[in-house]
Amino acid sequence: SLASLAGPVEKGHDVVFRCKDGEEIGGSRLLLAHASPYYERLLCGGMAEGKKGSRIIKPDADFSSAAHRALLGQLHAMGHAPLPASLDVRLELLCLAAKVRGAPSAGPDAVARVFEQCERAVRKSLCAGNCLMAVLL
């Protein structure tokens, strides 16, 4: 699936996300820019990361590499990849998607789809034993 295109850095990747823990996640600038207005601005706009020849991106250090890997995989699949099994990573993915999703747009926005999927999945999995964890995020 297209989601598998985001992962360990390979020859075909034209962008690399270097997470705070040192993990590098490779991806496709074209697919990410098409999937999300945020990533289009980041990778193709006037930001330093979008300048020609810039290949290394430092993603938001407030989130784990697992959350970034999950979001990038989702965006490569236009929001149609399975969500992470871990509730912790789903909650973090929900927060990351909330941070990078923009205002509603006419074009595709896979981040909004990921946010909605995570929100539904997290609500379904909440119970008395884990709801405090969701509130603390």
matplotlib code that plots the C-alpha trace (Angstrom):
import matplotlib.pyplot as plt

x = [0.0, 1.0, 1.3, 4.4, 6.2, 6.7, 9.3, 13.0, 14.9, 15.4, 16.8, 13.4, 12.6, 13.0, 12.3, 13.5, 11.9, 14.6, 12.8, 14.1, 15.1, 17.2, 14.8, 14.7, 11.4, 11.6, 8.7, 7.5, 7.3, 4.8, 2.4, 2.6, 2.1, -1.0, -2.4, -2.3, -2.3, 0.1, 2.6, 2.2, 3.2, 6.0, 7.5, 6.7, 6.1, 8.4, 9.4, 13.1, 12.1, 10.5, 13.6, 15.0, 17.5, 16.3, 15.8, 15.9, 12.9, 12.9, 9.3, 7.6, 9.7, 6.6, 5.6, 7.2, 8.7, 5.8, 3.2, 5.1, 5.6, 1.8, 0.8, 3.2, 2.0, -1.6, -0.8, 0.9, -2.3, -4.6, -5.9, -6.9, -4.3, -5.1, -4.6, -1.9, -3.0, -1.6, -4.0, -1.1, 0.1, -3.5, -3.9, -0.6, -1.6, -4.9, -3.0, -0.5, -3.2, -5.1, -1.9, -1.1, -4.6, -5.6, -8.9, -11.2, -10.2, -11.7, -8.8, -7.8, -6.9, -5.9, -4.9, -8.6, -9.6, -6.9, -8.1, -11.7, -10.6, -8.5, -11.2, -13.7, -11.3, -10.2, -13.8, -14.6, -11.7, -12.1, -13.2, -13.0, -9.6, -8.0, -10.0, -7.8, -4.9, -6.8, -7.6, -4.0, -2.9]
y = [0.0, 3.6, 3.9, 1.7, 4.4, 6.2, 4.4, 3.6, 5.9, 4.3, 5.5, 6.6, 9.0, 12.7, 13.9, 12.6, 13.5, 13.3, 12.9, 14.0, 10.5, 10.2, 8.0, 9.0, 8.5, 8.7, 9.9, 11.4, 15.2, 14.8, 12.6, 14.6, 17.9, 16.4, 15.0, 18.0, 21.8, 22.0, 19.7, 21.5, 24.8, 23.1, 21.2, 23.4, 26.8, 29.5, 27.8, 26.8, 23.1, 23.7, 25.2, 23.3, 20.8, 20.7, 17.0, 16.8, 18.0, 18.2, 17.4, 18.7, 17.6, 17.5, 14.2, 10.8, 9.2, 6.6, 9.4, 11.0, 7.6, 7.0, 10.4, 10.2, 6.7, 7.9, 10.8, 8.6, 6.6, 9.7, 8.7, 5.2, 3.2, 1.3, 3.3, 2.2, -0.5, 1.3, 3.7, 5.8, 6.3, 6.9, 9.7, 11.2, 10.9, 12.6, 15.5, 15.8, 15.7, 18.4, 20.6, 20.3, 20.3, 23.6, 25.3, 23.3, 23.5, 22.6, 20.2, 16.9, 17.1, 13.7, 15.2, 16.0, 12.4, 11.0, 13.4, 12.2, 8.5, 8.8, 10.8, 8.0, 5.2, 6.9, 7.5, 3.9, 2.7, 5.0, 3.4, 4.3, 2.8, 4.9, 8.1, 10.0, 9.4, 11.1, 14.1, 14.5, 14.8]
z = [0.0, -0.3, 3.5, 3.3, 1.3, 4.6, 6.6, 6.7, 4.4, 0.9, -2.4, -3.7, -0.9, -1.6, 1.9, 5.2, 8.6, 11.3, 14.6, 18.0, 18.9, 15.8, 13.8, 10.2, 8.3, 4.5, 2.3, -0.9, -1.1, -3.9, -2.0, 1.2, -0.6, -2.4, 0.8, 3.0, 2.6, 5.7, 4.1, 0.8, 2.5, 4.4, 1.5, -1.5, -0.1, 1.0, 4.2, 4.5, 4.3, 0.9, -0.7, -3.6, -2.4, 1.2, 2.0, 5.8, 7.8, 11.6, 12.6, 15.7, 18.7, 20.9, 19.3, 19.2, 16.1, 16.3, 15.9, 13.0, 11.3, 11.7, 10.3, 7.4, 6.6, 6.7, 4.4, 1.9, 1.8, 1.8, 5.2, 4.3, 6.2, 9.4, 12.6, 15.1, 17.5, 20.5, 22.2, 23.3, 19.7, 18.6, 21.2, 20.2, 16.5, 17.2, 18.9, 16.0, 13.4, 15.3, 15.3, 11.6, 10.1, 8.6, 7.9, 5.7, 2.1, -1.3, -2.1, -0.4, 3.2, 4.5, 7.9, 8.5, 7.6, 10.0, 12.8, 12.4, 12.3, 15.4, 17.2, 16.5, 17.4, 20.6, 21.7, 21.1, 23.2, 26.2, 29.4, 33.1, 33.3, 30.6, 30.2, 32.6, 30.2, 27.4, 29.5, 30.5, 26.9]

ax = plt.figure().add_subplot(projection="3d")
ax.plot(x, y, z, "-o")
ax.set_aspect("equal")
plt.show()
